[in-house]
Structure formats: C-alpha cells, structure tokens
Amino acid sequence: MAGRVEGKVAFVTGAARGQGRSHALRLAQEGADIIAVDILEDIDSNHYPLSTPADLDETVRQIEALDRRIVAYKGDVREPSQLRAAVEKGVAELGHLDLVIANAGICPLGADVPAQGFLDAVQVDLVGVINAVSAALPHLKAGASIVCTGSVAGLMAGGTDNPENGPGGAGYSHAKRGVARFVHDLALQLAPHSIRVNAVHPTNVNTNMLMSQPMYDVFRPDLEHPTREDAEQAFPAMQPMPIGYVEPVDISNAVLYLASDEARYVTGLQLKVDAGALLASTTSGAPA
Ligand SMILES: NC(=O)c1ccc[n+]([C@@H]2O[C@H](COP(=O)([O-])OP(=O)(O)OC[C@H]3O[C@@H](n4cnc5c(N)ncnc54)[C@H](O)[C@@H]3O)[C@@H](O)[C@H]2O)c1
C-alpha cells in the first residue's frame, strides 16, 4: 500500500533530534524523502545544549534504515543563505520539494538571560520559520504543504512571557504568536496557488527543550535547584488531560496529516495538540 506522503520530499528544520527528527521519521515511514537542516551548535543566550553532529548522524541513520533518502545539512535558520543552499542541494539530489516543516526552535528562559535572548528567540522561532518558507517557496508547486511549529505558549496569556522568565521567555511567546499570525496571513496569500500553510501548536513535549534545567526552574519556582523528578510533578498542571507531556510522535502524526493529501483543502489551521491546555487558559488574542 502506498504511504500517505509517498514520493514527496520534505524539508525539515531542527531535524537532528526531538520533534524534528520524529517528523522526518514519521514522514519517511509514509514514503517521503527528507532534506534535514540543524544548527549542530549552541546559542549563547539559550542555557541548555542544542544538537550535535552525532544527533544529525543518528537522524540520517534512522531515515536510511527505512530505505528512504536524506540530504542532511548543517545550517542555521537565522541565515537565509544557508537554508537556500540546503534546499538547493536537496532538490538537486532528490528532484523536487513538496513539504516544508519549519520546526527548529529555542526557548531561552531565565531571569539571568540577557536582553539578547529576546532577539535570539525571535530570530530563531519566528524569523527562522519565515526564512525556511522563503528558501522553499521558489520550489513549491500546487499541492505543496507548509507546516510551521508554534506553541500553546504563544496562544495562551501568560505563557512563557511572565516577567520571571526573562527576555528570552518574552521573545519565545512573541515569536510563537508571530508564527500563528504568519501562518494565518500566508495561507491566504498562497491559497490561490493551491499551496497550503498550517500551524501545529504543541503543549509540553518530551524532548530536550522541555527536559532542561531552565524549564525545570520555570515549572518549580518554589525550589532552588529543581530536578527532573521535581518538574515531573508540576508538568501536568499545564493540561486538563491527566498527563505531564505528549510524545514527539503525537505532534508528528498531526504534521503528517497536514502534510498529506488527506488535508488537501485544510489551510490556515492552528492545530493544537495540547491535551486541552488552551481550554483551561485565557488566550493571548492571537488566532487560535
Ligand atoms: N518541547 C516542548 O515542550 C515544546 C512545546 C511547544 C512547542 N515546541 C516547539 O517545538 C519545536 C521543536 O522543539 P523540540 O521540542 O523538538 O526541542 P529540541 O531542543 O529537542 O529540538 C529543537 C531543534 O532545533 C534545532 N535548532 C535550534 N536553533 C536552531 C537554528 N538556529 N537553526 C537550525 N536548527 C536549530 C536544535 O539544534 C534542535 O535540534 C520548537 O519550535 C519548539 O519551540 C516545543
């Protein structure tokens, strides 16, 4: 039986680990080839490690184990020329481009983060999404699908932008609200070309971003040095459903649907995979 995205080529940012790797794998399981980009180095204002070359190698290994093709590229989503180079290399090798999964992100939380953290979050989480779409657009044809990763933090009031989360937290919320608006407005522009644009908005996801000291500090402000075990007790407060977080594949399944032709007339959707988190919160006013 043909896969749900058989024969398509997907450009995935932040593909070395976490949700990005999971999206690449889920799409490859359903017949897609992959153009994978990741920074493979740290960003100073972001106080947990980003991916390594070994992480991207592991993504390559897992995709190839599925007998799919992958072009892997070290690139920073803040740098348009690097994304253009990755896409051009990928299209030259894989033949075409059909899907864009603009997923790469940082979350530079912490009262000790400098003001630069605001700009870094916006540059990666919003401008990086715009850069990924910009690099891909010249190659996209009717039937293409763009999926951008937002966050429930961008849609709820007082998400990461509480003052105690510092400028990076404010930048994160700003960027994710921007992603929601960008998706809404771009979807209208690309609809006449039969190119779809949608957002996924995850709640807590079981990745390195969530399982990091800055995040533990946010979830357990009552403790001086909270551990993962301490944070695990606080994570469920985000979701009315009785869980602390979802798994990357839960987001990948939403991405797969939006990428596939099953969603051929779905565009401009803000798809929340949040175990009810936004039902229990007031919204920020961003499209939800
Ligand atoms: N984990 C969560 O709880 C959660 C919740 C809501 C939304 N999100 C969003 O999901 C997306 C994926 O995050 P994740 O949970 O997989 O975390 P993660 O930290 O495991 O993965 C993020 C990936 O993006 C890469 N990256 C960061 N900056 C980059 C840059 N400038 N250029 C290229 N690559 C870069 C990292 O190296 C890493 O591989 C992000 O946009 C994040 O904001 C995460």
The ligand as a Tripos MOL2 file, in Angstrom:
@<TRIPOS>MOLECULE
LIG
   44    48     1     0     0
SMALL
NO_CHARGES

@<TRIPOS>ATOM
      1 N1          9.2920   20.6370   23.8170 N.am      1 LIG1
      2 C1          8.2340   21.3520   24.0850 C.2       1 LIG1
      3 O1          7.6660   21.2590   25.1990 O.2       1 LIG1
      4 C2          7.6420   22.2670   23.0460 C.ar      1 LIG1
      5 C3          6.3440   22.7830   23.2590 C.ar      1 LIG1
      6 C4          5.7890   23.6080   22.2890 C.ar      1 LIG1
      7 C5          6.4930   23.9100   21.1440 C.ar      1 LIG1
      8 N2          7.7600   23.4060   20.9650 N.ar      1 LIG1
      9 C6          8.4550   23.7460   19.7110 C.3       1 LIG1
     10 O2          8.7610   22.5600   19.0070 O.3       1 LIG1
     11 C7          9.8790   22.7990   18.1450 C.3       1 LIG1
     12 C8         10.8660   21.6550   18.2780 C.3       1 LIG1
     13 O3         11.4460   21.6840   19.5740 O.3       1 LIG1
     14 P1         11.7830   20.3360   20.3860 P.3       1 LIG1
     15 O4         10.7630   20.2020   21.4440 O.co2     1 LIG1
     16 O5         11.9820   19.2320   19.4400 O.co2     1 LIG1
     17 O6         13.1750   20.7530   21.0920 O.3       1 LIG1
     18 P2         14.6840   20.3260   20.7890 P.3       1 LIG1
     19 O7         15.5080   21.3250   21.5140 O.co2     1 LIG1
     20 O8         14.8820   18.8870   21.1020 O.co2     1 LIG1
     21 O9         14.8330   20.4680   19.2170 O.3       1 LIG1
     22 C9         14.9890   21.6980   18.5690 C.3       1 LIG1
     23 C10        15.9500   21.5080   17.4110 C.3       1 LIG1
     24 O10        16.0920   22.7510   16.7170 O.3       1 LIG1
     25 C11        17.4630   22.9600   16.4790 C.3       1 LIG1
     26 N3         17.7590   24.3920   16.3350 N.ar      1 LIG1
     27 C12        17.6970   25.3380   17.3010 C.ar      1 LIG1
     28 N4         18.0790   26.5330   16.8120 N.ar      1 LIG1
     29 C13        18.3630   26.3330   15.5040 C.ar      1 LIG1
     30 C14        18.7990   27.1870   14.4590 C.ar      1 LIG1
     31 N5         19.0540   28.4900   14.6830 N.pl3     1 LIG1
     32 N6         18.9680   26.6650   13.2250 N.ar      1 LIG1
     33 C15        18.7580   25.3450   12.9980 C.ar      1 LIG1
     34 N7         18.3580   24.4830   13.9480 N.ar      1 LIG1
     35 C16        18.1580   24.9720   15.1860 C.ar      1 LIG1
     36 C17        18.1490   22.3510   17.6880 C.3       1 LIG1
     37 O11        19.5400   22.1030   17.4670 O.3       1 LIG1
     38 C18        17.3400   21.0990   17.9080 C.3       1 LIG1
     39 O12        17.8270   20.0130   17.1510 O.3       1 LIG1
     40 C19        10.4140   24.1720   18.5310 C.3       1 LIG1
     41 O13         9.9620   25.1250   17.5880 O.3       1 LIG1
     42 C20         9.7810   24.4220   19.8870 C.3       1 LIG1
     43 O14         9.6640   25.7920   20.1690 O.3       1 LIG1
     44 C21         8.3410   22.5890   21.8870 C.ar      1 LIG1
@<TRIPOS>BOND
     1     1     2 1
     2     2     3 2
     3     2     4 1
     4     4     5 ar
     5     4    44 ar
     6     5     6 ar
     7     6     7 ar
     8     7     8 ar
     9     8     9 1
    10     8    44 ar
    11     9    10 1
    12     9    42 1
    13    10    11 1
    14    11    12 1
    15    11    40 1
    16    12    13 1
    17    13    14 1
    18    14    15 2
    19    14    16 1
    20    14    17 1
    21    17    18 1
    22    18    19 2
    23    18    20 1
    24    18    21 1
    25    21    22 1
    26    22    23 1
    27    23    24 1
    28    23    38 1
    29    24    25 1
    30    25    26 1
    31    25    36 1
    32    26    27 ar
    33    26    35 ar
    34    27    28 ar
    35    28    29 ar
    36    29    30 ar
    37    29    35 ar
    38    30    31 1
    39    30    32 ar
    40    32    33 ar
    41    33    34 ar
    42    34    35 ar
    43    36    37 1
    44    36    38 1
    45    38    39 1
    46    40    41 1
    47    40    42 1
    48    42    43 1
@<TRIPOS>SUBSTRUCTURE
     1 LIG1         1 GROUP 0 **** ****
